[in-house]
Amino acid sequence: MIEKQNFNALNLSTIPLDERDCIFEDKFILACNFDEENYLKDLANDPNMVPFLSAPYPFKIQFSMVQLCLDGRMRVRVNLDEYELHRNSLQIVTPGSIGECLEISDDYRTVFIALPNDYIITEENSEGALIVRKFLARQSLLELTDAQTAEFLSICRAMRDKLRQPDFRFKHDILKGYLQVLYGNICQLMVPLVEAQEVRQGSRKKQIFDRFLEELRQHCTMERSVGFYAERLCLTPKYLSQVVYAVSGRHAGEWIRDYVILEAKALLKSGQYTVQQVSDMLNFANQSFFGVYFKKAVGCSPTAYKEM
């Protein structure tokens, strides 16, 4: 049996980099193309960038990621939600998410930050951590004003310039400070949105549905029964099914299937595993059963999708 944690389709070491990017201790990356208009366009035409920016299949992201769009647009799918980034769009993606770039314009420019989830940023500010978790449970995109974008860029420029000083001995402390400032600013931007969400979606049924999706994200590779998730939420399967359908207009089993298939697609397209191994990783009884399940949802066999 292959353990899920061995899957590392897109980690920090696989991000294509340029000499203009800023890297610290192989744990922090700042792709700082905000001063060069053609930078990302050049990279997008580089075949080494294809798996990262324009792969026609999902990939698993194993790090925390923040990207701020400066120009152009990019359409992406994170887990099962689709987003369009345009000027002043700030996207936050957490480790374990499955991403897919659906479309990217030639004039797209971005500032990109990547770091391990446990590096530098801590949850000492429990209020801020709670705000972030509530916001990201429903979406990953923030819309900034021109002034907020300018402030974000000024912090990134200062962070880049300090890390590039060869004789500066306290880069770790400086980096921690700048990241905490960014983190605090992002938390503040989320506050009114989270409060508005809670007013609109404060019903008991919506809370149950949100908890169901959270449990599903965590356990979809091992459990595919409505009964398992009902037990996790201390509900009967019948009541959970009724709530999920009432809130979303879709059956609980459809949500479970979609998350499992999304995970399967990312594993198959990673190029690291056979169909049998993916079947084992997703806890199917055998490869044949996995093949039937996958084909019913996707329209082709796992092997055909892997080789597509």
MARDREN-836507 format. One record per atom (N, C-alpha, C, O): residue in one letter; y, x, z. Coordinates in steps of 0.2 Angstrom, whole numbers, plus 5000, padded with zeros to 4 digits. Example, Ala and Ser with C-alpha at 12.3 -4.5 7.8 and 13.67 -1.06 7.14 Angstrom:
2
A497250665039 A497850625039 A498450665039 A498350715042 S498950645035 S499550685036 S500050645039 S500650675040 
END
This chain:
308
M499450045000 M500050005000 M500650045000 M500750095004 I501150034996 I501750074995 I502250034999 I502349974999 E502650075004 E503150045008 E503750035004 E503950075000 K504149975006 K504749965002 K505250015003 K505650024998 Q505250045009 Q505850095010 Q505750155005 Q506250195005 N505250165002 N505150224997 N505550214991 N505650254987 F505750144990 F506150134984 F506850154984 F507250144989 N507050204979 N507750224980 N508050234973 N508150284970 A508050174969 A508250174962 A508950204961 A509050234956 L509450184966 L510050214965 L510350234972 L510550194976 N510350304973 N510550324979 N511150374978 N511350384972 L511450404983 L512050454982 L511850504977 L512250524973 S511250534977 S511050594973 S510950574966 S510950614962 T510950514964 T510850494957 T511450464954 T511450444948 I512050464958 I512650444954 I512950504950 I513050554952 P513050484944 P513350534939 P514050554941 P514450514943 L514150624942 L514850644944 L515150684939 L514850714935 D515850694940 D516250734936 D516650784941 D516650774947 E516850844938 E517150894942 E517850864945 E518050894950 R518050814943 R518650784946 R518550734952 R518950714955 D517850724953 D517650684959 D517750724965 D517650784965 C517750694971 C517850724977 C517150704981 C517050654982 I516850764983 I516150754987 I516250794993 I516550844994 F515950764999 F516050795005 F515350795008 F515050745010 E515050855009 E514350865013 E513850825010 E513350805013 D513850805003 D513350765000 D513250695003 D512750665002 K513750675007 K513650615010 K514250565009 K514250505010 F514750595006 F515350545004 F515650564997 F515650624995 I515750514993 I515950524986 I516550484985 I516550424987 L517050514982 L517650474980 L517750494973 L517950544971 A517650444969 A517750454961 A518450434960 A518650374960 C518850484960 C519650474960 C519950474953 C520250524951 N519850424949 N520050424942 N520750384942 N520950364936 F521050374947 F521650334947 F522250374944 F522750334943 D522250434943 D522750474939 D522650484932 D523050504928 E522050464929 E521850484923 E521650424919 E521050404920 E522050394914 E521850334911 E521150334907 E520850284907 N521050384904 N520450394900 N519850414903 N519250424900 Y519850424910 Y519350454914 Y518650414913 Y518150434911 L518750354915 L518150314915 L517950294908 L517350284907 K518350284904 K518150274897 K517750324894 K517250314891 D517950384896 D517550444894 D516850444897 D516350454893 L516850424903 L516250424907 L515750374904 L515150374904 A516050314903 A515650254900 A515350274894 A514850244892 N515650324890 N515350344883 N514850394884 N514450414880 D514750424890 D514250474892 D513650444893 D513550404898 P513050464890 P512450434891 P512150434898 P511750394900 N512350484902 N512150494909 N512450444913 N512150424918 M512950404911 M513250354915 M512850284914 M512950234918 V512450284908 V512150214907 V511850184912 V511850124914 P511350224916 P510950184921 P511450164927 P511250114931 F512050194928 F512450174933 F512950114931 F513050064935 L513250114926 L513750074924 L513550014919 L513849964919 S513050034915 S512949984910 S512149974909 S511949954903 A511749984914 A511049974913 A510949894912 A511249854915 P510549874907 P510349804906 P509849774910 P509549734908 Y509749804916 Y509249774921 Y509549794928 Y509949834929 P509249754933 P509549764940 P509249834943 P508749864941 F509649854948 F509449914951 F509649904959 F510149874961 K509249944963 K509349934970 K509849984972 K509850044970 I510349964976 I510850014979 I510750034986 I510649994990 Q510650094987 Q510450124994 Q511050154998 Q510950195002 F511650134996 F512250155000 F512750105000 F512750054997 S513250115005 S513850075005 S514350094999 S514450154998 M514550044996 M515050054990 M515650014990 M515549954992 V516250044989 V516850004988 V517150024981 V517250084980 Q517349984977 Q517649994971 Q518249954970 Q518249894971 L518849984968 L519449944967 L519649954960 L519650004957 C519649894956 C519849894949 C520549904948 C520949874951 L520749954944 L521449964942 L521649934935 L522249914935 D521149934931 D521349904924 D520649884921 D520149904923 G520749844916 G520149814912 G519749764916 G520049734921 R519149754915 R518749704919 R518049724918 R517849764913 M517649704923 M516949714923 M516549654926 M516849634932 R516049634923 R515649574926 R515049604929 R514649644925 V514949584935 V514349614938 V513949554942 V514249504943 R513349574943 R512949524948 R512649564954 R512349614953 V512849544960 V512549574966 V512149524969 V512349464971 N511549544970 N510949494972 N510949434967 N510849444961 L511149374969 L511049324964 L511749294963 L511849244959 D512349324965 D512949304964 D513349344958 D513249404958 E513649314954 E514049344948 E514749354950 E515049304953 Y515049414949 Y515749424950 Y516149454944 Y515749484940 E516749444943 E517149474938 E517749514941 E518149484945 L517749584940 L518249624943 L518749634938 L518649644932 H519349624940 H519949634936 H520449674940 H520349694946 R521049684937 R521549724941 R521649694948 R521749634949 N521649744953 N521749724960 N521149694963 N521149674969 S520549694960 S519949664963 S519649724967 S519449774964 L519449704973 L519049754978 L518449734979 L518349674982 Q517849764978 Q517249744979 Q516849784984 Q516949854984 I516549754989 I516149794994 I515449774993 I515249714993 V514949824993 V514249814992 V513949854997 V514049914998 T513449825001 T513049855006 T512349875004 T512149854999 P512049925008 P511449955006 P510949895006 P510949855010 G510449905001 G509949855000 G510049804995 G509649764993 S510749804993 S510949754988 S510649774981 S510449824980 I510549724977 I510249734970 I510849714965 I511049654965 G511049764961 G511649754957 G511449764950 G510949794948 E511849734946 E511749734938 E512449724935 E512849684936 C512549774931 C513249774927 C513049724921 C512649744916 L513449674920 L513349624914 L513749644908 L513649634903 E514349664910 E514849684905 E515449724907 E515649714913 I515649774903 I516249814906 I516649834900 I516449844894 S517349824901 S517749834895 S517949914894 S517849954899 D518149924888 D518249994887 D518850024891 D518850084892 D519349984893 D519850004897 D519850004904 D520250004908 Y519149994907 Y519049984914 Y519150044918 Y518950104916 R519550044923 R519750104927 R519650074934 R519750024936 T519350124938 T519150104945 T519250164950 T519250224948 V519350154956 V519250204962 V518650184965 V518550124967 F518150224966 F517550214969 F517350254975 F517450314974 I517150224980 I516950264986 I516250244988 I516050184988 A515850294989 A515150284991 A514950324997 A515150384997 L514550295002 L514350335008 L513750305011 L513750245010 P513350335015 P512850305018 P513050255023 P513650265026 N512650205025 N512950155029 N513050175036 N513550145039 D512750225038 D512850245045 D513350305046 D513350345051 Y513650325040 Y514050385040 Y514850365041 Y515150325038 I515150395046 I515850395048 I516050325051 I516250315057 I515950275047 I516150205049 I515650175055 I515050175053 T515850165060 T515450135066 T515750065067 T516250045065 E515350025071 E515549965073 E515749965080 E515649915084 E516150015082 E516550015089 E516949955089 E517049925095 N517249935084 N517749875084 N517249815082 N517149795076 S517049775087 S516549725087 S516849665083 S516549635079 E517449655084 E517849595081 E517849615073 E517749565069 G518049675071 G518049695064 G517349685061 G517349665055 A516849715064 A516149715062 A515949635061 A515649625056 L516149595065 L515949525064 L516249495058 L515949455055 I516949505058 I517249485052 I516949505045 I516849465041 V516849565045 V516549595039 V515849565037 V515749545032 R515449555042 R514749525041 R514849455039 R514449435034 K515249415042 K515349345040 K515649345033 K515449305029 F516149385031 F516349385024 F515849405019 F515749365014 L515449455020 L514949485015 L514349435015 L514049445010 A514249395020 A513749345019 A513849295014 A513349265011 R514449285012 R514649235007 R514849265000 R514749234995 Q515149325000 Q515449354994 Q515549424995 Q515449455001 S515749464990 S515849534991 S516549554988 S516649614987 L516949504985 L517549524981 L518149504985 L518249444988 L518649544986 L519349534988 L519849544983 L519749584979 E520349494983 E520849504978 E521449534981 E521749494986 L521749584979 L522249624983 L522949604979 L522949584973 T523449614982 T524149614979 T524249684976 T523949734978 D524849684972 D525049754970 D525149804976 D525049864975 A525549774981 A525749814986 A525049844990 A525049894992 Q524549794991 Q523949814995 Q523549864991 Q523249914994 T523549854984 T523249904980 T523549974980 T523250024981 A524249974980 A524650034981 A524450074988 A524450134988 E524450034993 E524250064999 E523550094999 E523450145002 F523050054997 F522350084996 F522350144992 F522050194994 L522750154987 L522750214983 L523050274986 L522850324986 S523650254990 S523950304994 S523450344999 S523450405000 I523050305002 I522550325007 I522050365003 I521850425006 C521850344998 C521350374994 C521550444991 C521250494992 R522150444989 R522450504987 R522550564992 R522350614992 A522750534998 A522850585004 A522150605006 A522150665008 M521650565006 M521050585008 M520750635003 M520450685005 R520850624997 R520550674991 R520950734992 R520650794992 D521550734993 D521950804993 D521750844999 D521750904999 K521650805005 K521450845011 K520750875010 K520650935012 L520350835007 L519650865007 L519550925002 L519150965002 R520050924997 R520050974992 R520351044995 R520351094991 Q520651045000 Q520951105003 Q520351145006 Q520051135010 P520251205003 P519651245004 P519751275011 P519151295014 D520351285014 D520351315021 D520451275026 D520651295032 F520451205025 F520551155030 F519851145034 F519351125031 R519851155041 R519251165045 R519051095048 R518551085050 F519551045048 F519350985051 F519350925046 F519550865047 K518950935041 K518850885036 K518550825038 K518650765036 H518050835042 H517650775045 H518050735049 H518050675048 D518450755053 D518950715057 D519450685053 D519550625054 I519750715048 I520250685044 I519850625040 I520150575039 L519250645037 L518950585033 L518750525038 L518850475035 K518550535044 K518450485048 K519050445050 K519050385050 G519650475051 G520250445052 G520450395046 G520650345047 Y520450425040 Y520650395034 Y520150335033 Y520450275031 L519550345034 L519050285032 L519150235037 L519050175036 Q519350245044 Q519450195049 Q520050155047 Q520050095048 V520550185044 V521150155042 V520950105036 V521250045036 L520550125031 L520350085026 L519950025028 L520049965026 Y519550045033 Y519049995036 Y519549935040 Y519349875039 G520049965043 G520449915047 G520849875042 G520949815043 N521049895037 N521449865032 N521049805029 N521249755028 I520449825027 I519949785024 I519749725028 I519749665026 C519649745035 C519549685040 C520049635040 C519949575040 Q520749665040 Q521249625041 Q521349575035 Q521549515035 L521249605029 L521249555023 L520649505023 L520749455020 M520149515026 M519649465027 M519749415031 M519449355031 V520149425037 V520249375042 V520449305040 V520049255041 P520949295036 P521149235034 P520649195029 P520549135029 L520249235025 L519749205021 L519149185025 L518849135024 V518949225030 V518349205034 V518549145038 V518149095039 E519149135041 E519349085045 E519449015040 E519248965043 A519649025034 A519648965030 A518948945028 A518848885027 Q518548995027 Q517848975026 Q517548935031 Q517148885030 E517648955037 E517348925043 E517648855044 E517248805046 V518248845042 V518548775042 V518148735037 V517948675038 R518048755031 R517748715025 R517048715026 R516748655024 Q516748765029 Q515948765029 Q515648765036 Q515148795037 G516048725041 G515848735048 G515248685050 G515048685055 S514948645045 S514448605047 S513848635049 S513648695047 R513448595053 R512748625055 R512348645049 R511948695049 K512348595044 K511848615039 K512048675035 K511648715033 K512748685034 K512948745030 K512748805034 K512548865031 Q512748805041 Q512648865045 Q511848875044 Q511648935044 I511448825044 I510748835043 I510548865037 I510148915036 F510948845031 F510848865025 F511048945024 F510648985021 D511548965027 D511749035028 D511249075031 D511149135029 R511049055037 R510549085040 R509849095036 R509549145037 F509649045033 F509149045028 F509149105023 F508749135022 L509749105020 L509849155015 L509849225018 L509549275015 E510149235024 E510049295027 E509349315029 E509149375028 E508949275031 E508249285033 E507949305026 E507449345026 L508049265021 L507749275014 L507949345012 L507449385009 R508549375012 R508749435010 R508249495014 R508049545011 Q508149475020 Q507849525024 Q507049525023 Q506749585023 H506749475021 H506049465021 H505749445015 H505149435015 C506149435009 C505849415003 C505249455000 C504849424996 T505249515002 T504749564999 T504049555002 T503549575000 M504049515008 M503449505012 M503249435012 M502649425013 E503749395012 E503549325014 E503849275008 E504449285007 R503449225006 R503649185001 R503549105003 R503649064998 S503349095009 S503249025011 S503848995014 S504149035018 V504048935013 V504548895017 V504348895024 V504848895028 G503748895026 G503548885033 G503748945037 G503948945043 F503749005034 F503949065037 F504649065039 F504849085045 Y505049045034 Y505749045036 Y505948985040 Y506448995044 A505648935040 A505748875045 A505548905052 A505948885057 E505048935053 E504848965059 E505349015062 E505549015068 R505649055058 R506149105060 R506749065062 R507149095066 L506949005059 L507548975061 L507348915066 L507848875068 C506748915069 C506548865074 C506648795071 C506848745075 L506448785065 L506448715062 L505848695059 L505348745058 T505748635057 T505148615053 T505248635046 T505748635043 P504748645042 P504748665035 P505148605031 P505548615027 K504948545033 K505248485030 K505948485031 K506348465026 Y506148495037 Y506948485038 Y507248545035 Y507848535032 L507048605035 L507348665032 L507448645024 L507948655021 S506848615021 S506948605014 S507448555013 S507748555008 Q507448505017 Q508048445016 Q508748475016 Q509148465012 V508848525021 V509448555022 V509648595016 V510248595014 V509248635014 V509348685009 V509548645002 V509948664999 Y509148595001 Y509348554995 Y509948514996 Y510348504991 A510148485002 A510748455003 A511348495002 A511848474999 V511248555004 V511848605004 V511948634997 V512548634994 S511348654994 S511448694988 S511248654981 S511348674976 G510848594982 G510648564976 G510048594973 G509848574968 R509748644977 R509148674974 R508648684980 R508748674986 H507948684978 H507448684983 H507348754986 H507548804983 A507148754992 A507048814996 A506548864992 A506648924992 G506048834989 G505548874985 G505948904979 G505748964978 E506448874976 E506748904971 E507148964973 E507249014970 W507448964979 W507849014981 W507449074983 W507549134982 I506849064986 I506349114988 I506149144981 I506049204981 R505949104976 R505649134970 R506249184967 R506049234964 D506849154967 D507349194963 D507449264967 D507549314963 Y507449264973 Y507549334977 Y506949374976 Y507049434975 V506349344976 V505749394974 V505749414967 V505649474966 I505949374962 I505949404955 I506549454955 I506449504951 L507049444958 L507649494957 L507349564960 L507549614957 E507049564966 E506749624968 E506249654964 E506249714963 A505849614961 A505249634956 A505649664950 A505349714948 K506149634947 K506449664941 K506749734943 K506649784939 A507049744949 A507349804950 A506849854951 A506849914949 L506249844954 L505749884955 L505349904949 L505249964947 L505249854944 L504949874938 L505449914934 L505149964930 K506049904934 K506549944929 K506750014933 K507050054929 S506550024939 S506650084942 S506350144938 S506550204939 G505750134935 G505350184932 G504950224936 G504650274934 Q504950204943 Q504550244948 Q503850214949 Q503450254952 Y503750154948 Y503150114950 Y502750084944 Y503050054939 T502150074945 T501750034940 T501749964942 T502049944948 V501549924938 V501549854939 V501049834946 V501249794950 Q500549874946 Q500049864952 Q500449884959 Q500449854964 Q500849944958 Q501249964964 Q501749914966 Q501849894972 V502049884961 V502649834963 V502249774966 V502549744970 S501749754963 S501349694966 S501149704973 S501249664977 D500949774975 D500849784982 D501449784986 D501449764992 M501949814983 M502649814987 M502849744989 M503249734994 L502749694985 L502949634986 L502449584989 L502549524989 N501949614991 N501449584995 N501049524992 N500949474995 F500949534985 F500549494982 F499749504983 F499649564984 A499349464982 A498649474984 A498349514979 A497849554980 N498549514972 N498349564967 N498749554961 N499249514961 Q498649604957 Q499149614951 Q499149544947 Q499649534944 S498549514946 S498449454942 S498949404944 S499249364941 F498849394951 F499249334954 F500049354953 F500449304952 F500249414954 F500949434953 F501149424946 F501649404945 G500649444941 G500849434934 G500949354932 G501449344929 V500549314935 V500649244934 V501349214937 V501649174934 Y501449234943 Y502049224946 Y502649244943 Y503149204942 F502649304940 F503249334937 F503349304930 F503849284928 K502749294926 K502849264920 K503149194920 K503549174916 K502949154925 K503149084926 K503849084927 K504249034924 A504149134930 A504849134932 A505249164926 A505849144925 V505049214923 V505449254918 V505249244911 V505749244907 G504649224910 G504449204903 G504149254899 G503949254894 C503949314903 C503549374900 C503249404906 C503349394912 S502749444904 S502349474909 S502749534912 S503249554909 P502549554918 P502849614921 P502849674917 P503349714917 T502349684914 T502249744909 T502749744903 T503049794902 A502749684900 A503249674895 A503949684897 A504349714894 Y504149654903 Y504849664906 Y504949744907 Y505449764906 K504449774910 K504549844912 K504649884905 K505049934906 E504349874900 E504349914894 E504949884889 E505049914884 M505249834891 M505749794886 M506349844885 M506849824882 
END
